[in-house]
Amino acid sequence: MTPQAVREWVREARRIVVLTGAGMSAESGVPTFRDAQSGLWANFRPEELATEQAFRAHPSMVWEWYALRREMIAKVAPNAGHLAIAAFQQRHPGRLAVVTQNVDGLHQRAGSPGVLALHGNIADDRWLDAPRACCDAQAPEAGTPPRCATCGNLRRPAVVWFGEMLPAAELEAAGEAAARCELMLVVGTSGLVYPAAGLARSTRGRVVIVNPGATDLDDAADALLAGTAAALLPLLLDEERNP
Ligand code: OAD
């Protein structure tokens, strides 16, 4: 299947879902999850850091890992792929829904409306344990999570960790969008993490995978486009562009 043929599918589809993963932001300079880690965390897999258990056992280490990611994300910008999606949504209001596993907020910063962020947003915090009346975050020492001086409750990143439920409203809306769409573009995800990956298996629409490598969802695809998000999405979504 060629990008030109998929452009035709885009033109025909009244409802489109773009399901994105970490590879969507790779060309903005955000490392993907399953890239090799470096530094202090070289010996940990994300699955070992991104859990409540890890945070309770090593709050400062996990907080620092997120602090570094937050700092890095604050410095990067949406790439041509994010911008092509947002521009399509502006030209065709209500026709394309973005469902993302990314917590970097780059779709939102590109101008995409109504992004369904299944794994939360890294810029936000919340209390680790249900907050009590005393809970008030104190300025932390550098490298430690803010805590309540009275009960010790900690602030944690408001992202979905392994073993946690996804936000119900977002998941439901994403399921509905997937069920209704005629075309789903699956961009930059390894397809290994559920329930997000299940959206590509549950849709009755055509499934197109945009990824430079193989993914766990390739068997569910009607077309595989080998290439990057920033190179291919403008080609697929910008009608003005010559193929
Ligand atoms: P992964 O790191 O598992 O996969 C990234 C995918 O992006 C791979 O398939 C790469 O081939 C592809 N890729 C790399 N560069 C790309 C580019 N420029 N354009 C397009 N694709 C590219 O990331 P996710 O699938 O997003 O969950 O991981 C899913 C979830 O696992 C994450 O949301 C996170 C993680 O643990 C939670 O934190 C709950």
Residues whose N, C-alpha, C, O or C-beta is under 5 A from the ligand:
A	BS01	OAD	G21 A22 G23 M24 A26 E27 T32 F33 R34 D35 P46 Q101 N102 H119 V160 W161 F162 G188 T189 S190 G191 V193 V210 N211 P212 G213 A214 G227 T228 A229
